[in-house]
Amino acid sequence: MRTPDLFADSRRQIETPAERHSRLALNAARRLKRAQQRERAARLVCHHLRCMLEQEPPKRRLRTASAA
């Protein structure tokens, strides 16, 4: 029997909004083939993809000469 990982939550990375929308879009796309209202489900996938693309890219830190 496996013991539960007590530190799993502390190691979890904080999810950005774009990553969250990406995950939600994939989940909605997987449900699409068995959905009764496919048009509505497809709109949900498109919504999440649009939200993901609208997010600002993460700001990168510039390396300075003193840090190199």
C-alpha positions in Angstrom: 0.0 0.0 0.0 1.4 3.4 -1.0 1.7 6.1 1.6 0.2 9.4 0.8 2.5 12.2 -0.3 2.2 14.7 2.5 4.3 17.4 0.6 2.5 17.3 -2.7 0.7 20.6 -2.1 3.9 22.4 -1.1 5.6 21.4 -4.3 2.7 22.3 -6.6 3.6 25.2 -9.0 1.2 28.1 -9.1 -0.8 27.9 -12.2 -1.0 31.0 -14.4 -4.3 32.0 -15.9 -3.1 30.9 -19.4 -2.2 27.5 -18.1 -5.5 27.2 -16.4 -7.4 28.0 -19.6 -5.3 25.6 -21.5 -6.1 22.8 -19.1 -9.8 23.7 -19.2 -9.9 23.8 -23.0 -8.3 20.4 -23.2 -10.8 19.0 -20.7 -13.7 20.5 -22.6 -12.4 19.2 -25.9 -12.2 15.7 -24.5 -15.9 15.9 -23.4 -16.9 17.3 -26.9 -17.3 13.9 -28.5 -19.9 12.7 -26.0 -21.7 16.0 -25.5 -25.3 16.3 -26.4 -25.0 20.0 -27.2 -21.9 19.9 -29.3 -22.2 23.5 -30.5 -22.3 24.8 -26.9 -19.4 22.6 -25.9 -17.3 23.7 -28.9 -18.0 27.4 -27.9 -16.6 26.6 -24.5 -13.4 25.2 -26.0 -13.1 28.3 -28.2 -13.7 30.6 -25.2 -10.9 29.0 -23.2 -8.5 29.2 -26.1 -9.3 32.8 -26.7 -8.8 33.6 -23.0 -5.5 31.8 -23.1 -4.3 33.8 -26.0 -5.4 37.1 -24.5 -3.2 36.6 -21.5 -0.1 38.7 -21.4 3.1 36.6 -21.7 5.1 36.3 -18.5 7.6 39.0 -18.0 11.2 37.8 -18.3 13.9 39.1 -16.2 16.7 40.7 -18.1 20.2 39.6 -17.2 22.4 42.5 -16.4 26.2 42.7 -16.7 26.6 42.5 -12.9 24.4 39.3 -12.7 26.4 37.5 -15.4 
